[in-house]
């Protein structure tokens, strides 16, 4: 039988166990509810837009955008490079494509474009070069680890072509983006996110890589 002196110790042990169980339960729920690139991929593969009504299409596209936005910066970059939603994108109307792109660009990216345009031409050129180099490293790593299919056909890895880069230098990234088609904006998205990351980290201001 528990005596008076042992009772506080027992209560403390029970309370500690309860706290531990609550913490473990919270961790398990958070882990299971956390969005990952794999979950996004599974959702994208499970839905066929061509079989949905207009209302269902809108809901599905909004859900896809929400899942993409819930990813970490690294996994969002990976998902973009993999072209996870490429099949969806090919089935979207121009209006749906535009809405999806606007909904999935990172917060503050328009302010980033304005700030980028205020940099010297040399810094802009070097920043784009560094961004492309970084994305190539990510793409090559995904291929080496088997996480990304070969960049062929419509599933190609988004890059700035020499023509696009020349146009960006001539009229500026902000103007080029605003005047581009939905497809071109989708191709620019990984580069814009990388440039924003570089600006936020101070890499562009330092004039060197991350």
Beta strands, then each sheet from edge to edge (+ up, - down):
end
